Amino acid sequence: VSWLFSPARSEITSLDSGNIDDILNNADVALVNFYADWCRFSQMLHPIFEEASNVIKEEYPDKNQVVFARVDCDQHSDIAQRYRISKYPTLKLFRNGMMMKREYRGQRSVTAIADYIRQQKSNPIREVQDLEEISSLDRSRRNIIGYFEQKDSDNYRTFERVANILHDDCVFLSAFGAISKAERFSGDNVIYKPPGENAPDMVYLGSLTNFDLIYAWTQDKCVPLVREITFENGEELTEEGLPFLILFHMKDDLESLEKFQQEVARQLIGEKGTINFLHADCDKFRHPLLHIQKTPADCPVIAIDSFRHMYVFPDFSDLSVPGKLKQFVLDLHSGKLHREFHHGPDPTDVAPGQPIQDLASSPPESSFQKLAPSEHRYTLLREKDEL
């Protein structure tokens, strides 16, 4: 069959547990094809991926500028598990060893993949020529501005690394030399302008050469604690591998959203990294609401999607009760929510003399796990569901 992968023609770097960290850490940009030989879509992608690599290598001959690599997920299941690969083929972008949260979802063609890499190699930072430009920024966006004495500096190179990773979440700008002097009264400076015309600026106070510190600070500013889930980013969010705590609210109900954001920040900041905090438009997500026997008329509604089942927070009005929302999340992690959906309340939660209820029906199945499925990708989770 003419489109079957031919190793002899390949210019692609094969990754395994022995070389993956070294190769990815030393690559400015790496596009990695996670595949399985038995998957026909993987087989169809191989020659396309190889040809795109050849095109890009002519434009970026330095081997560390752009790396095209592959992982045989059957042979290296440990790597597939490490990067939460659940469908084949999956194309993931890495920058200096760090995997970007948005996988490549464009057309599977030589032209489209090559254009994607060219875009990734373009400068994510807009250089400001006059500080007057700052006053006309789009204040509906999150803006990070760096003021530097010179471009050829360790401070700016660190800022550039951060911008390369987070440019999808924030707008990055920079100013140099005499133009930036008014903002450099104590040396090079980075500030964050949050959304909102009257929102005050926030100044980064750490070392500008410490990548980990400035990346953590910038990520905290660019990626909100409570993100909106949409049909466009739903699958991407599931690939982060964390369950969802979701507020379903009407689009114009900003009061409920603000209450939810406040309580998440107050009660659950310590759970960041164990669960994703999200909000969703009730009208757009009528189907997930039906899974929990709700309609837009019932909104606002809070629920957890564990990717196995969906669990409903009993009463939105209890949101501000100290510890109530946190306990809901802790009950997910302990398995209590799952047990109680299948077997009724835990014995310790039953009042004296009250029988334990044995629920015959199963809890609602996860809905967000199957958001935006692609007919061009084989999904293991879908196969498991069908079996």
N, C-alpha and C positions, 0 to 999 in steps of 0.2 A: 504494500500500500504506500503510495508516494509520500503521504504526509506523516508517516511514522517517524519518530525521532531517530536521527542517525548520529551517534556519539562521535564518529570520525570527523564530522563537519562542524562540530560544536566549538564555539568560542566562549562558552559559558563556564563559569567557575562552579564546580560541584562543592557544596558545603557539607561538612560532617562535624561531629562533636569536637574533633581535634583542631579544626582550622577556622571554624565559624567566627569566633570572637576576634581573632587576629585579623581576618580579612575584612569583616564589617567595621571594626573599630578604626581601621586605617583608610576607609573609603569615605570620601566627601559625600557621595550619594551612591547607594546600592539599591538595585531593584532585584528582589528575590522571588523566584517562581517556586512556590510550594506545590508539588504535584504528586500524582500516583500513576504508575505505569498502566494500571488496569482501567483508568478513567479516559474515555475517548476524547473528552474535551481537553484534558492535559496533553494527549497525543497531538491534537490539532494545534495547540498553542506552541509546541516546541519549535517548529521551523519559523514561525512568526517571531517568537521571542529571540531566536538566534539571529535572524536577519536584522531585527531592530538593534540588537547589540552591535552588529557589524557596522551599521549606519552611524551609530553614536560614537563608536570607537574611532572613526575617521575624524570626527569633530572634536573629541576629547581623548587624545592619544595617551595622556598620562594615566597609567593603570589605576591610580588612586583617585582620579577625578570622578569617574563613573564606573561602577562594577555591576555587571549583569551576572547573577548567580542563581543556583537552583538547589532545592532540597528534595530528595526522594523521601516522601513522608512514610512510606512503608518500611524503608530501610532505616530511617532515623525518626522513629516515632517520638523519641525524647525531645527532639527539636520541634516537631510539630506541636507537641503538648506545651512546650515552653512558650510558643508564640500563639497558642490557642487557635490552631488551624483546624477547621471543621468541615471545609469543603475544598474541592479541587477543580481546577487550579485556583490558587489564591496568589495574587501579586502584592507583595508588601514592600514599602519604601523604607529605607534606613538612612540616617544621617549620622556619620561618625559613630556607628554602632547602636544608635538609638532608633527603635522602630517607631515610625509615625503612626498615629492612630487611624489615619484615613488610608485604607488600602486603595490600590488602583482599580477603578471601576469603569474605566473608559472602554472604548471600542478595542476589540482584540485584533488590531491590525498593525503592520509595521509602522505606517505613518503616524497613527494615533499614539503608539507607545513611544516612538522617537520624539514626537512633539511634547509629550508629557515630561520626558526627561529634560528636554530643552527648557521647559517651563520651570522645572525644579532647579535648574542651574542658573536661572535668572536671578538678579539681585532682588531680594524681598524688601529692601529698605529704600524708601524714596528720600533723596537728598533735598533738603530745604535750601533754597537760594536766598530767601529773605524771611526774617522772623514774622513778617506780616502774614505769611502763609499759615502760621500756627493759629491765628485768630479766625481763620475761615475753615477750620477742620470740620469734618462731618462729626458732630457730637452725638450722633446715634451709635457710633462705633467706639470701640475701645482703642485708644491711641497710646503708643509707647514712643517717646521721643528721646533720642540720645544727643547730647551736646558734647562735642569732642574738640580738642585742640587740633588734632590731626587724624587723618584716616589711617595712616600707617602707624598703628599703635596697638599694643596688647589689649587696651580697654575696648577699642572699636572691634577688634577681631572677636573678642568674647561676645560683644553685643550682636555681632553678625551671626555667630553660631546660634544664639538664642532666637534671633529673628528667623533663621532658616527653619527652625523647628516649629515655631508658634505663629508663623505669618498667616495661617488660615484662621486664627482666632483673634488676632489683633492687627491693627495697622501700625507699621514701624516706619519711623522717620528719623533723619539725622541731620545735624548741621555741624559745620567745621569752621575752625579758624576764627577770623574776625566776625563772621556772621553769628557764631555761637557765643562770642565772648561775654555778652551781657548775661548769659545764663550759666556761665562758668566761674562765678565769683569765688567758689571754693574748689575749683578743679573740674575735671570732666564730670558730667552729670546725666542721670537718666531719670525721667519722670513719667508718670502714668496719668493720662487724662481719661477719666471714666466717662461713660455715657451720661448725657444730661448737660444742658447749657450752664447750669450753675454748680455742677459737681466740682468740689475742690480737687486740685492736683495732689498726687501722692509722689513722694520723692524716695528713690532707692538710696539707702544709707550704707549698704555693704560694700565689699570690695568689688571693683569693676573687672578684675581679672579672675575672680573666683566663679567659674562657670556654674557650679552646682548652686551657689547662693543666688546668683542673679537669675538663673533659670527658674528656681523654685519661686522666687518673688514674682517674676513675670508671669509664670503659669498661673499663680494664684490670682493675678489681676486679669489675665486674658480669658481664663476658663472659669465662668461663674460657678458657684457652689451648686445652684439649682439651674440646670440647663433645660431648654425646650426640646422635646422629642418631636420629630416630624417624620413623614414618610421618606424624606430624603436622607435623614441621618439615622433612622431607626436601626437598620442592620449594622451600621458602623458602631452604634452604641452597644448592641448586643455582643459585638466582637471584643469589647473590653472585658467581657467575662464576669461582670458584676451584676447581681440582681438589681431590679429597679424599685425605687420608692417613688410613686407617681402621684402628683396632684392632677386630677382631671377638673378643668374649670372652663367656664365660658370665656371666650376671647376677651371680652370687655370687663370681666370680673377681676380687676387688678387687685382689689382689696383682699380677696382670698389668697391670691398668689403672694402678696406681700406678707400675710400672716404665716403662710407655709414657709416662705424663705426665712422669716425671723425665727420660727420654731426649729427649723432644720439647723440654722446657725447656732441657736441656743442649746438644743438638746443633742444634736447628732454630729457636731463637728469632729468628735473623736471617732466616728464611724466612717469618715471619709476614707476611701480606699477599700471598704468592704461592701459598699452599696452605692449605686448611682442615684442621685437626687434629681428628679425630672418633673416637668410639668407638661401637660398636653391639652390641646384644644378639644373640648367635649364634642363639638360638631364634627370635627375631622375624624375623631377616633370613636365613633359610635359602635363599631364592631368590638373592640376590646371591652367597652362598657357592657355590651350584651353578654360577654363571657362572665361577667360578675352580676348579671341580672339588674343592670342599671341602664338608664337612658340619660340624655342631656338634661332632662327635667330634674334629675336627682343631683346634678352637680351643684357645688363642688364635692368631689369624692376622692378619697385617698386610698390607694391600693399598693400592694407589693406584687411584682411579677418576679417569681423565682426562676423562671424559664422552665419550670415543671408545672406550676400552678399559679393562679392569682388569688391573693388574699385581700379582703377588704377591711380597712380601718373602720371600726364600728360606727363612729359618729364624728363628723367633721367638727362639731361644736366642742368636742373634747380635745381638739388640737392643742389648745393653750394650757391644758391641765399638766402641771409639772411632771415630767417623766413619762407621760402617757405614750407619746410618739416614739420615744426611745425604747420603751418596753416592747412596743409593736415590732421594732426592728430586731431587738434582742431575741424575741420569741421566734423570729425567722431563723436566726443563726443557731439557736438551740434545738431547732426542729419541732418546737412546740406547735407552731402554726400548722405544719404538715400533719402532725399527729392528731390535732383537734379536728381538722377537716375530715379526716378519715374515721376517727374513733370517738369523737365527742370530746368534751372538756376533760383535761387531766384530772385524776382523782383529787388532787390537792386543791383544785379550783371549784369543786362541787360543794355546795352548801350541805350541812348535815342532813341526812335523810333524803337528799335529792338523788335520783338514779342517774347513772352515767348514760348519756345519750349515745347510741350507736348509729352514726349517720350512714345511711345506705348509699348515698350518692357521693361521687368523687368531687373534689374541688374543681373549680373552673380551670381549664387548661391555659397555659401561657399563650398569649396572643402575639406579643411583641417579638418573640423568638423567630417568627416567620415573616417579619416585615420585609417588604421589598425583595422577595425571592427572585433569583435570576434563572431563567431557563437555560442559560449557558454555563451554569456551574452546578456541579454535583454536590448535594448537601448530605452529609452523613446524618445530621439530625433528622432530616426529612426521611431518609431511608429507615432510621430507627423507628420513627413514628409509624411508617407504613408496615413495618414488621410487627 
